[in-house]
């Protein structure tokens, strides 16, 4: 039977879900931010920086930041949007038959005044994390509860703990077109993507990828999103980030299901993106 407990992560109020097999997910109400996912063997699968504030003063570096209503600066508002720096509500939880879940919600009434003024639309976000065996599902739904269409972009900016970057590769992207941080467009020729320098690439979506590390293999699937973003800052950029220790870039890779360009959602309509991470 699943157990749901209120806890703290740093100074942040959080919710911990423990499944019958011992798997755990810990989610901060600040940002509906998945901070920890441990499979039943007790192994932590996510990375959180040792230098990131955990007091709600700024966005958290690590785990799974929720990007909405814009990706990075692809829109007129706050970089990466307000969802990751807003306080969400725990609206449902439970479990049976080997599945256990936490569900969080955010709407316009939950926003700080500055965010509500900058993005004056009626909306409802729902984010559900589900544990089942050695897999984690994330279901992200955006509803337009207003009377006019609004544009939005989304991503689940997942930081994976890879142990060491030199032993890490991603397969499933061969022959896929990508755009890098210099806005160069190319095709990945090699069967596996390895990390020897900064990576900031936007790939068109494929149904699944495989993340290979020294001590784990993770299969990543997505539906509803349109891209994969693959990111690691490399040594120079990592040194410039105050919320990341200089050598921590060697411990993680970000692979995120995304819809980076803002697209309209009509009044009364809903969009759903699904993401599954399965540990082999």
Buried (B, 14 or more C-beta within 10 A) or exposed (E): EBEBEEEEBBEBBBBBBBBBBEBBBBBBBBBBBBBBBBBBEEBEBBBBBEBBBBEBEEBBBBBBBBBBBBBBEEBEBBEBBBBBBBBBEBEEBEBEEEBBBBBBBBBBEBBEEEBBEEBEBBBBBBBBBBBBBBBBBBBBBBBBBBEEBBBBBBBBBBBBBBBEBEEBBBBBBEEBEBBBEEEEEEEBEEEBBEBEEBBBBBBEBBEEBBBBBEEBEBBBBBEBBBBBBBBBBBEEBBBEBEBBBEEBBBBBBBBBBBBBBBEEBEEEEEBEBBBBBBBE
